[in-house]
Amino acid sequence: MSRRLYRLLWDTAYCTGITPWDYGEPPKELSILVYNGYIRPCKAIDIGCGTGNTVIYLSKMGFETIGIDISGEAIKRAFNKALKEGVRCKFIIDDFTDPNLIDKYNLEKIDLAIDVGCLHTILTYNDRIQYVNNLNKLLRKGGKVLLWSFTRGFPGPPGLDPEDIKNLFRDKFIIKLSMKFWWRIRWARFYILEKIS
Ligand SMILES: C[S@@+](CC[C@H](N)C(=O)[O-])C[C@H]1O[C@@H](n2cnc3c(N)ncnc32)[C@H](O)[C@@H]1O
């Protein structure tokens, strides 16, 4: 599928309001980790941030947050929400699998990356590898990735099994937590990964 078509599909979903993944709030696991102090205010990015629920939550909790999404429609909604709530955060409309992404925006190192259902929608192995390459460049050593992903199956996006995650993140990250849960329509996993080199 071409990039333009891929982007158009996401834009169409946001324009038509067919966005069953958009719960209007950040995932419970994240708010529990922040509440307990396991995750403290730091520089964070939300990859595939959609309409900004997690970006806005983290910014309110004192994080310096960037949200990136391939869909301009999603970011438009995220930006308006942030404006309405008087929250300071940064949004980028772009493809996180773009090999030039980090240089293009001169992005500084971050401490925390969040992905609530983005990586599991990325269709090709090469794009997934490029996603991990960008993440690796962007995250400082010791930085954490919180990842929510369907396991392989139907309906919806392709999904990733634990073996896929191990392969994609091998060498540079360790998996600190891998927790199975039922995510509305399908089995999924919540991962905490840490960058080790
Ligand atoms: C299932 S939605 C989840 C959105 C948001 N995280 C949430 O929980 O509401 C996946 C999001 O990833 C975005 N996305 C998909 N592929 C992307 C890519 N290569 N780069 C950036 N964003 C992407 C889509 O536009 C969409 O907003």
PDBQT file of the ligand as one rigid body, heavy atoms in Angstrom, charges set to zero:
ROOT
HETATM    1  C1  LIG A 201      -5.342   2.495  16.529  1.00  0.00    +0.000 C 
HETATM    2  S1  LIG A 201      -4.945   4.178  16.374  1.00  0.00    +0.000 S 
HETATM    3  C2  LIG A 201      -4.497   4.594  18.046  1.00  0.00    +0.000 C 
HETATM    4  C3  LIG A 201      -4.481   6.087  18.271  1.00  0.00    +0.000 C 
HETATM    5  C4  LIG A 201      -4.145   6.525  19.697  1.00  0.00    +0.000 C 
HETATM    6  N1  LIG A 201      -2.869   6.002  20.140  1.00  0.00    +0.000 N 
HETATM    7  C5  LIG A 201      -5.232   6.157  20.651  1.00  0.00    +0.000 C 
HETATM    8  O1  LIG A 201      -5.014   5.285  21.510  1.00  0.00    +0.000 OA
HETATM    9  O2  LIG A 201      -6.340   6.735  20.540  1.00  0.00    +0.000 OA
HETATM   10  C6  LIG A 201      -3.360   4.142  15.563  1.00  0.00    +0.000 C 
HETATM   11  C7  LIG A 201      -2.814   5.501  15.265  1.00  0.00    +0.000 C 
HETATM   12  O3  LIG A 201      -1.507   5.372  14.696  1.00  0.00    +0.000 OA
HETATM   13  C8  LIG A 201      -1.371   6.299  13.617  1.00  0.00    +0.000 C 
HETATM   14  N2  LIG A 201      -0.335   5.738  12.741  1.00  0.00    +0.000 N 
HETATM   15  C9  LIG A 201      -0.383   4.591  12.023  1.00  0.00    +0.000 A 
HETATM   16  N3  LIG A 201       0.766   4.394  11.373  1.00  0.00    +0.000 NA
HETATM   17  C10 LIG A 201       1.577   5.438  11.690  1.00  0.00    +0.000 A 
HETATM   18  C11 LIG A 201       2.900   5.826  11.334  1.00  0.00    +0.000 A 
HETATM   19  N4  LIG A 201       3.621   5.074  10.492  1.00  0.00    +0.000 N 
HETATM   20  N5  LIG A 201       3.433   6.952  11.856  1.00  0.00    +0.000 NA
HETATM   21  C12 LIG A 201       2.688   7.736  12.709  1.00  0.00    +0.000 A 
HETATM   22  N6  LIG A 201       1.426   7.430  13.064  1.00  0.00    +0.000 NA
HETATM   23  C13 LIG A 201       0.877   6.300  12.582  1.00  0.00    +0.000 A 
HETATM   24  C14 LIG A 201      -2.760   6.374  13.000  1.00  0.00    +0.000 C 
HETATM   25  O4  LIG A 201      -2.990   7.549  12.270  1.00  0.00    +0.000 OA
HETATM   26  C15 LIG A 201      -3.638   6.286  14.248  1.00  0.00    +0.000 C 
HETATM   27  O5  LIG A 201      -3.930   7.567  14.778  1.00  0.00    +0.000 OA
ENDROOT
TORSDOF 0
